[in-house]
């Protein structure tokens, strides 16, 4: 079986409920361009290493290791499916999946945002709202506050509709549906008073649509503007992304609350993921603890 035939089968029959169809199609397109006509039985470690190098350089700019890994993960998942498939005579389509190369993922971009930077960032957004009334900076401001308050991912926030906000007695909760989360498990997070105050306006604007109806290109353009304005204020936001809000909130929470609670907020399968990926703690964070122990 050719690689492109396997990928087509998986896309039509195995990945129909995939959470990010656009990313999946991009991965499949690039894999087909590079190895689509190769037989899956001929793939081996050395060939996959060559493929990784090709994926890194096939775009307009060099792809990050994490990006290359995601594309190879698509192929890896397809080959796993192939090991469960059989030919007409009952023989396996693929006897065994080859070993895939590993990647050293550098998470330097996943830095946190300081309180001073956050204050300036919202001032920048407010200034943009005055200067560019034709762009929805008011809802963008609410979007950023929502990301920080819930520690959710950008994609999760974009899939929140008014019906996903639930009130229980005096508290409001947001329900991140199973199909929106990375773990594919639903997650319920209480909303802060600040977000609750913004809800009436957000619901009115949303109507029968999502609370934050931004496209990927709109968010990228607005974030580029924020980065440029922050640079004028002396802040280097070149490595700050939307996902940095999640790192910021979870790191703050980890300094004050048990890691089990923080992991619950993050929606991680284990506390090890929370600690290893989001524990941006420094020696300064240990000062109060050491003083209390010594007292």
Secondary structure, DSSP 4 states (H G I P E B T S, - for coil): -BHHHHHHHIIIIISTT-S-HHHHHHHHHHHHHHHTTSBGGG--HHHHHHHHHHHHHSSSSPPPHHHHHHHHHHHHHHHHHHHT-B-TTS-BS-SSPPPPPP-----TT-----HHHHHHHHHHHHHHHHH-TTS-HHHHHHHHHHHHHH---HHHHHT-BGGGEEEETTEEEEEE-GGGSTTSS-EEEEPPHHHHHHHHHHHHHHTTSBSS---HHHHHHHHHHHHHHHHHTT---TT--THHHHHHHHHHHHHHS-HHHHHHHHT-SSHHHHHHHH----GGGGHHHHHHHH-
